[in-house]
Amino acid sequence: MQLPVLDPLRPNQKFPSIETALIEPNGLLAIGGCLSSQRIINAYQQGIFPWYSAGDPILWWSPNPRLILFPDNLKVSRSLKKTIRKGHFSVTYDQAFSQVIQYCAAPRDKEDGTWITEEIYQAYNQLHQQRIAHSCEVWLDNELVGGLYGISIGQVFFGESMFHRKTDASKIAFYYLVNQLSEWGYQLIDCQVKTHHLSSLGAEEINRKDFASLLNHHCSIQPKDNAWVLK
């Protein structure tokens, strides 16, 4: 099957129906286009996200099933609760977005490269300047040791990537962010695809059609006015 090719000069071009995404590889929907803010926002609102390697064309995905977290379902292990209670770490929001995405882009153990290309880095920094992309940072002795970033649309936070340089630092970022989002009235966190790490924190898989229905409702409702006020 030949994938639809998107026009890079038409950022408002409609995406193909997510139901036409490939089964193998799971969720591959379209190729090409651009990483303008308009196209990325349109993609997320429909349950689509870009993911590709350096040197490859832009690939757009909408996997089935989809990994999501309802904030009230967050699970916190005893060991993580103990670490949080010690109070060694401090947490901020939107204080080091570019640094967080750079650390997320660093190659992981047993990996040679990263999917966070220079194009992705520039596109999401622009979204951050537009107050659409956000980060959560974890600090230890004034050193950035963990964090995550993602996209906020309506009452939905679309998680993109996380990193840690100290044990449990990414889990601490996730814990604090989920609780903060819940306080602001967010109803859904998109975790994209299943990982043991996120499943252990309460994330669950749902059908792509159900996910799209949730997005259609919650992306159109704004959270509380004080959401993402700099701390």
Secondary structure, DSSP 8 states (H G I E B T S, - for coil): ----EE-TT-TT-----GGGS-TTTTTEEEEE----HHHHHHHHHTT-EE---TTS--EEE--SSEEEE-GGG----HHHHHHHHHT--EEEESSSHHHHHHHHHS--TT----S--HHHHHHHHHHHHTT-EEEEEEEETTEEEEEEEEEEETTEEEEEEEEESSTTHHHHHHHHHHHHHHHHT--EEEEES--HHHHTTT-EEE-HHHHHHHHHHHTTS---TTTT---
